[in-house]
Amino acid sequence: MWIYKILLFAQIASSLSFNMDVKTLSSSIFNFSAKFCNELDKSKSVVSSPLSAEFLLALLTLGSEDPAHSELLTSLGISADDQIRSSFKSLSQNLLSIKGVTLNVANKVYIKEGDYDLNEDLKKDAVSVFNAAFEKVDFRQNAAAANLINKWVENQTNNKIKDLISADSLNDDTRLVLVNAIYFKGTWKKQFDPANTMDQPFFITSSETVDIPMMYKEDNYYYGESRSLNAQLLRLDYVGKEASMLIVLPNEVEGLNGVLSKLAEGHDLLKELDDMHNIKVQVTIPKFKIETEIDLAELLPKLGIKSIFNQSNNGLTKILNKPEGLFVSKAVQKAFIEVNEEGAEAAAASAMNVMFCSAMIDEPQVIQFTADRPFFVAIISNETIYFTATYRGN
């Protein structure tokens, strides 16, 4: 059997039951995102949506027993299925209420033609928690099936994510393809003037530079400095002020990997947001575009999620309405982000195949924030992270 999934963006925490409040859930999502990002390629610029992967993993959790079940709960930082139901339902609902940005979220389950279906309980969760739609597909016609799913993904992501699923990954053993697509586009509350954009040196390393387009604006922004991370922090709001981009700029040219490691070890970046001040800042940041494909089957085991990839005794027993052995044979995420004078556009998609087995600061008058060295980016709303990226000038 196969499970394919496409994930693309964010969610927002709201009123949660089972003692999982907004900050607790946001913290769990951030911790997973930080560990996820720390395992990505550190030799080039990358973009990802760890939260997109969490959508898929959360649904798999509700259709699993041990050993997969306990691994998934632990990695997600959630203690019980009921917490998944309450928290992700609230996230899905509140995601639609963000003002000032374009945020499209859609979930769909493609099921093999015939008498196959999701387990009754899991299907109820897919609808009530994830608001999923369903469609029957003949996976034996693999080219047509892949085209059908990929076109849906393109439509949901403004044509930014293409060819997520390959035809050769679908066949008669494919049972279902789970898809969650998220697309984000935001306009800066304070846009950059294109006339101020010019090529400037960007330090890839201490001894190597490359000329890239750098945008400039002087205005009031939320700014902070983190002694623990040895970095500057800048928040750029989008129209509506309910979503923003956070940039973590290491003070050292080659300090980004150290920042990523500290975040993965549990440094509370969300708390740093509370300590930022609205002051005048001279902002110089790159204009850039990043596209990334991530092998989740290679990355997720590094986060403790291993059993779902085993072909036997993995615990994926409550997914289908038939007692067939399942395992995740392939897991892929594609992500995209573009940052320019007007704002930012981002999308991400993840796919999994489940196959039948055979700090306070002194405030100078004007702060300089010049992102001319590798830095970390997070798109955030209500303290929930939708997309992350590392920009290294390549």
N, C-alpha and C positions, 0 to 999 in steps of 0.2 A: 504494500500500500504506500501511497504517497501522501504527504501533506505538504502543500506549497503555501508559502505565505508571503505576503508583501506588506511591509509596514513602513509608515512614513512620517510620523511626527509626534505630536505631543499630546499631553493631557493635563488637565488642571484639577487640583484637589479641592474638594469642598466638604460639606458636612458628611462625616463618615461614622458609621456605627462600629461596634466591636472594639471600642477604645482606640481606633486608629484615626487620629485627627489629621488635619491638613498637614501640619508640620511633620508629623511622623511619616505619613505616606510620601511627602515630598522628599524627606530625608532618605527613605528607602530607595526611591527612584534615583536620587542623586548618587547614592553610594553605588548602586548597580552601574549607573552611567560612568562614574569615575573609574571603576575597575574595568569596565568595557573599553573605555578610551585608552587606558594604560596598556592594553594588549594590542592596540593597532600599530600599524607600520610607523616607525619613528624616523624614517628616512625621507619622508615626503609629506606634503599637505594632505590631510584626509578629512572627510566629513562623515558623520554617522548619526543615526537616530537610535540610541540604545532603548529608548522608550518604545519605539516601533517593535523592536525585538521582544520587549516585555509583553506587548499585547498577545503575541503568538504564544509565548511561554506561559502566560497566565491562563489562556484557553487550554493549552496542553495539560496544565496542572489540574484543572477541573476534570480532565478525562483520564487521569492516571492514578495509580496506586504505587506503593513503594516497590523498588527503590527510587524510581523517577520522581514520585510525588514529593518525598522529603527533600531531595536534591533541588527541585525547582522552588519549593517554598523557601528554603534556606538562601538560595541565590537571589531570589526576589526580595528577601528581607520581610516576608509576610508569613504570619504564623499559622494561618488556617484558611480553608476554602471560603468560608463565609466572609473573611476579610477581603479576599479577591473579589467576591461578588459585590460587596458594598462599595469598596474603594474604586474599582474599575467602572462600575455603573455610574458613580458620581463623576468620575473623570470624563467618561464618555458624554454625559449630559452637559457638564459645565464647559467642555471643550467648545460647544456650539455657541456659547454666550460671550466669548471674547470679543470686545469691541475694537474697531479701528483697523483690523487686519483681515486678510482672507485666509481662512483656515477650514479646509475641507477634510473630513474624516469619513471613511467608509470601510465597512467590513463585509466580506462575502465568502461563502463556502461553496466551492464547486465539488459536486458529488458524482461518483460514477453512475452512469445510467443503469437502470435495473432496480432491484429491491434493496439497494444499499441506502443507508441513511445514517445520520449521527445517532448515537445513543440518546434515548428520549430525554434524560436529564441534562445531558450536555447540550442538546439542541435548545432546550429551554434557556439554559445559561447563555448560549450564543446569541439568542434573540434579546433576552431581557437585560443582560449585562453588556454585551458588545454591539447590540443592535444590528446583528448580521443578517444579510440576505442570502438566499440559496438558489442554486441553479444546477440542473443535471447536465452532465457532459459525457460524451463518448471519448474516453481517454485513448482508446485504440486508434482513433484518428488523431494521432499526436500533433501533427502540424496544425490542424484546425483548432484543436483544443488549446495549444500554446498561444496561437494567434488570438483566440477569444479572450483568454485571460490577460495577455499582454495589452490588448487594446483597452480593456477595462482599466488596467493600471494607468496607461497613458492618459485616459480621459480624466481619471481622478487626480492626476498629478500635473495637469496642464502640459502634458507631453514631455515632462522632464525625465521620467523614468521609463526607459524603453527596453524591450527584450529581456525582461527579468527571467522568464521561464523559457528554457530551450526545449524544442520539440523532442529531442532524444532523451529528455528526463521524464517523459510521460509514456506509458504503455499500458498493456492490459492489467498489469499489477497495480496500477495507480488507482487509489480509492477516493481520495479527496485532496483538494487544494484549498488551503485556508488563506485568505487574503485580507490584509488590513492596509489601506492606502491612506497616507496623510500628506497634505500639501499646505504650505504656508507661504504667504507673501505679505510683507509689511512695508509701509512707507515711513521713513524717518519722521518723527515729530519735528525735528530740525534738520532739513535736508542740506546736503553739501552743494556748493556752487561748482558746477563742472569747470568753470573758468579757473578755479583754484587747484584743479587736479593737474599734476605734472610728474614726470618720471624722476624718481629719486633712488639713491642706493638703499638696498635692503640687505642686511647682514644674514646670509645663510649660515655662516660660521663666523668665528672671530676674525678669520683671515680671508673670507670669500664673500663678495657682494654681487648683487644683480640689480639692474635698474628696473623698477616696476612703477606703475601709476599709483601715486599717493594722493589721497583726498585730504583737504584741510578745512577746518572750521573752528572759529573761536566763539564759544558760547557757554552758558551755564549747563553743567552736566553733573550727575552723581558720580563722585570720584572717591577712591579710598586707596590706602596702602596697606599691604599685608606683610608684617615682619616675618611671620611663619613661612609664607610662600616666597618671600623676598621678591615681591612683585607689586606693580601698580594695577589698580582695578578701575574700569570705566564702564558705565552703563549708558547705553544709547537707547532711548525710548522710541517706540513706534507711535504713530497716530493712535489716539485713544488711551495711551499710557498704560494699557493692560498687558502689553507684551514688550519685551526689550531684549537687546543683545548685550551680554556681559563679556568684556574682553579682559583677560588676565595676562598682563604683559610682564614677563620676568625682567628683573633689573639687569641680569647678565645675558649676554648674547646667546650663550649655550645653556640657559637655565630652564628651558621648557620641559625637558625630560624629568628634571627634579621636581618641578611643579606637578606634573602628571603623577609621579610616584607618591607624593605627599597627599594628593587628592584621593588616590586609590587606597592609601593607608588609613583614610578616614578623616582628613582635615575638613572641618565644617565650613565650606565656602559659603553656604547659605547664610550663616551667621555674619559673615563679612559684609553681606548686603545691607544688614541693619546698621552697620557702622559707617556707611558711605555718606558723604556730605554733598549738598548741591552747591557747587562753586564754579567759578569761571575757569575753563580749561581750553588750552590751545591743542586741538586734536588733529593729529596726522595719522591716518590709517590707510592701508592698501585697499585698492579696488581689486576684487579677485573673484574667481570662479573655481570651484572644486567639484569633481565628480569621483566617486569612490565605489568600488565593489569589494565586499567583505565576505570571506568564507566563514560563515558562522559555525560550520561543523568543526572548524579548526579552532575558532576563538572560544566558543561556549564551554568546552571541556576545561579550559584554563580558569573558568569561573566556577567550576564545580559541577557543571551540568554535563554529565557523561552518559548516564543510563539510557537516555532516549535514543542514543545512537547504537546501542547494543541490539543485536538481532534476536535475542531471546532473554526472557526473564527481566524485562526492562520496566514493566509496570504500566505500559500504555494499553490498558485493558478496558477502559470505559469510554472509548472514542466512538466506535461503530456500534450499530445495532446487531452485528454478527460477531461471534467469538473468533476473530481472526488475529493472528499475531502481527503486530505492527512495529516498525522502527523508523526513526528519522534517518533517511539515507543521504539527504543533501539539505544544506541550509545556506541561503545566500541573502545578503542585503546589498541593495544599491541605493546610493544617496547622492544628493546634489545640493549645492548652495551657491548663490551668487550675491555678492555685496557690491553695491555701486552708490552713486550720489543720491539716488532716490530712496534706497532702502535695501532690503534683503529678500531673497526668494529661496525657498528650500523645499526639498522633497526627499523621501526615502522609501525604500521598499525592501522587504525581507521575504524570503521564501524558504520553506522547509518541505522536503519530500519524505513522506512516510510510506514505506514500501511494505507490501505483503511479503512475508518471509516464505519464501519457500525457505581694624586698629585706629584709634584717635590720632589726628595729625594736626600740626600747625598749618594754618591756611595762608599761603602766600597769595598775593593778589591774583596772579595768573599761574596756573599749573601747566606744565608741558607734558603732554602725553603723545609720544612719538613712537608708533609701532613699526620700527624699522628693524625688527629682529623677531624670531619665531615666537608665536603667542597662541593662547587657547581662547576659544570662543564658545559661548553657550547662548542659545535662544531660550528665553525663560518667560513664563507667565505664572503669576501666583506662586512663585517659588518652585514651579515644576519645570524641569528641563525637557525641551522637545528635541532639539538638535545640538550636537556638539561638533566642533571642528578644531583642528590644529593647522595653522598656516605657517609654512616654512619657506615661502618664496619660490616654491617649485610645484 
